[in-house]
Amino acid sequence: MLYILKPHFLTDNIILANNINLLANILTFKIDTANVKNKKEKYINTRLLYF
């Protein structure tokens, strides 16, 4: 009965969930790239210490 009363209810929720997933993916991607940059800097620093 809920779907008959609100035909757009399900699709709106799916769209909202997809947008949230997209935002989360973008945020985690930014965090991952930042971590990679930090690791590269640390790696370069340790290489400089060894030589």
N, C-alpha and C positions, 0 to 999 in steps of 0.2 A: 504493500500500500504506500510505503514511503517513496518508492521510485515513481509511482503514478502521480503523487502529489508534487514531488520535486524531481523532474526529469533531468535537470542539470546538476543535481547534487553530487552524483558519482563522478561525472566528468570534471567538475570543478575541483574536487578533491584530488583527482589524478593529476591535473594540471598543477595544482599547488604543490603536491608531493614532488613532481618532476622539477619544479622551480627550486624547491628546497634542496633536492639532490644536486642540482647544477651548482647552486651557491656553495654547498658543502664541498663539492669536487674542486671548485675554483679555489676555495680557501685552503684545502689540503694540498693542492698543487703548489700554491704560493708558499706554504709552510715547508713542503718538500724541497723546493728550489732554494729556499733560504738555508735549509739544513745542509744541502749539497754545497752551497757557497761557503758556509762556515767550515765544513769538512775540508774543502780544497785549501782554504786559508791555513787551517791547522796543519794540513799535510805539507804545504810549502814551508811553513815555519819549522816543522820537525826536520825537513830535508836540509834547510839552511843550518840548523843546529848540528847536524851530522857532518856536513862538509865544511 
